[in-house]
Amino acid sequence: MRRVLTLAFMCLVTAIILYLSRFWTWSLWPRSGLFGIEELRPQGGLLARWLSGTDAAPYELLIWAVGVFALLSLLQKIWDKLPAGKDKDGH
């Protein structure tokens, strides 16, 4: 059961990271935004939108990569602190 929950959680994290990036290509909800929130547009690329007009805009991909690395490192540290479940053979 733990593996299923882990896989579901990692799929959710992957989808969120992909949505924040410029690599999101699907338009899954209306132009008015997800749940009516205009900032959550269907085209993704939120980080580029947030950084547009700032001095950091040319470094959007670098900021995205560092942020993803930091997020995945943090999630790994949290995951390592959780108690391990028993395997099928009892170990």
Summary of the structure (lengths in Angstrom):
residues: 91
radius of gyration: 17.2
end to end distance: 15.9
largest distance: 57.1
contacts: 172
relative contact order: 0.11
helix: 58%
strand: 0%
